Amino acid sequence: MEDEWPIAEMIAHILRRLGYEVLGEAPTVRVAMDMIDGGPDLALLDIQLGRETSYPVADELARRGIPFAFVTSYSRQDLPDRFARCLLLSKPFGERALQGLLNELQQARLTGSAGA
């Protein structure tokens, strides 16, 4: 989830280059919830999306056991307690940091520890 199109495109480009299939870019909670029904293996969520947050999407991903991470300018202290242990990548970030995050998410997917 990312509401800023240039950032969403950059992340999608990196993901594709790294061999990931991108289901799409979700700028709103509604779009993301629809995409969850498509069965993603993992998800990257910006927190602030205009006037809404991605927390409802994170709750649903956790409920379904789909690993996710926050990719955001928020700090860990800004997260609600229920997401305190979730993976977080701070913006701005480089490709190497994103690859490391993806590796951790893949490991969470394999071990069944969604929301790592």
N, C-alpha and C positions, 0 to 999 in steps of 0.2 A: 504494500500500500504506500502510495506516495502521491500527494496532491500537486506537487510541482513538476510539470511535464519534463523540463530538461533533466532534472535529477532522476525521474523515473526512466527516461530513455537511456541515460548513462548507465544506470544499474542494470537495466534489461540488456544492454549491449555487452556489458562485462559478463553477465550471467551466460548469455549465448556463446560468447567467446570461450568461456570455461566449460562449455558442453552441457549446460543446463537448458531444459525446455522452459520457456516462460509462458505461463497460461495467459498472462495479460497484466495490464497495469490497472490498479484500482485506486481511483482518487477519492472514493467515498465508502462509507460503511456499507451502504446498500450494494454497490458493485462488488465489494469484497465478499460479502455474505453469499451472493450469487455464485462467485467463483469457488468458494469453499465446497459447494455442491459438486464441482468438477473434480474433486478429489486431489488437491495438491499434495505433494510429498513433504513440502515445507513452505514456509512463508516468511517474508521480510515486511515489517510494519513500521512506517513512520508513525509517530504518536499523534501529533497535531495535524489535523486535516481540515483546514479552514475553521469552521465553528464546531467541529466534532472531533472526537478522538478515536483511535483504533482500538480502544479497550474492549468494546463489545465483540470485535472480531477476534481479539486475543483470547477472550473468554471462550468463544465458540471453538477456536482452534484447540485450546487446551482440553475442552470437553470431548473433542473428537480424537484427541491424541496425536494431533499434527504438530510437529516441531515448528517453532517460530522464534524469531528474534526481533527486537526493536532496532531499527536503524534511524537514529534521531539526533536532534541537537539537545534533547533533554538529558539530564544526568540521572544516574541511578537513584539519587535521593528524591527525584521528582516522581518516581514510579509508585503506584499504590502498593501496599504491602503484599497483595496477592501476586504481584509480578516482581518482587524483590530479587528472586533468584533467576529470572529470565536472562537470556543472553542479550547484550546490548552493544551496539556498535555506534560510536559517536561520530556525528558529522562535523567537519568534513573527514573523509576517510580515503584511503588509497585502495588499489586493487588487491594488494597483498593482504590488507586487513580484512577485506570482504571475503577473500578466498579462505582465510583462517576461520572466519565466522561460519562460512558454508561448510567447512570441514567439521566444525563442532556440531552444526545442525544435522549433518549426515550421520554423525556418530550417535546423536540423540535419536534419530529416526531408527537406526539399527538396534539401539538398546531399549527403545520404547520409552524414553524419558522426554516427552513432549514439553515444549516451553523451557527446556533445559534451564 
